[in-house]
Amino acid sequence: VWQPPGYFHTLYRLLSPFVDPRTLQKVVIVSGDGAPGGDADRRMSEVVSPEWRTLLGLGQPRIESAYSEHFRKEVQSARGYEFAPYWRFRLDKDREVAVKNGGPPWRRIGRELALDMTQWDSAFPDFWEAN
């Protein structure tokens, strides 16, 4: 967990007795200055990757935004995330799987697992055309 808010530590101490010890061993909390060469930088390099800054988008701009009907406002994307290239990549992968399987690239699901249209904010209008 990278730079959790102050209340996280209290909540973590309260809930950890109820969590399986094997699961707790997997939790790594990293706080402090993420400057290159610092303790937090070294820990993140060990746990995530030496390229952790790029992977997390640290220091990168928020490139895109979309209007959310749910929040009724413009919502920023994650730092460094660009939807269009990712979506093209995802569609290409879906096409590959569809060709390989001779059908849709996803498993067939019943109505009970489908999205609840009353909750869908339609932030990405091409979603249904692609899926």
Stockholm file with secondary structure:
# STOCKHOLM 1.0

chainA/1-131         VWQPPGYFHTLYRLLSPFVDPRTLQKVVIVSGDGAPGGDADRRMSEVVSPEWRTLLGLGQPRIESAYSEHFRKEVQSARGYEFAPYWRFRLDKDREVAVKNGGPPWRRIGRELALDMTQWDSAFPDFWEAN
#=GR chainA/1-131 SS CBSCCHHHHHHHHHHGGGSCHHHHTTCCCBCSCCCTTSHHHHHHHHHTCTTHHHHHTTTCCCCCEEEETTTTEEEECCTTCCHHHHHHHHHHHHHHHHHHHTSCSSCCCCGGGSCCTTTCCCSSTTHHHHC
#=GC SS_cons         CBSCCHHHHHHHHHHGGGSCHHHHTTCCCBCSCCCTTSHHHHHHHHHTCTTHHHHHTTTCCCCCEEEETTTTEEEECCTTCCHHHHHHHHHHHHHHHHHHHTSCSSCCCCGGGSCCTTTCCCSSTTHHHHC
//
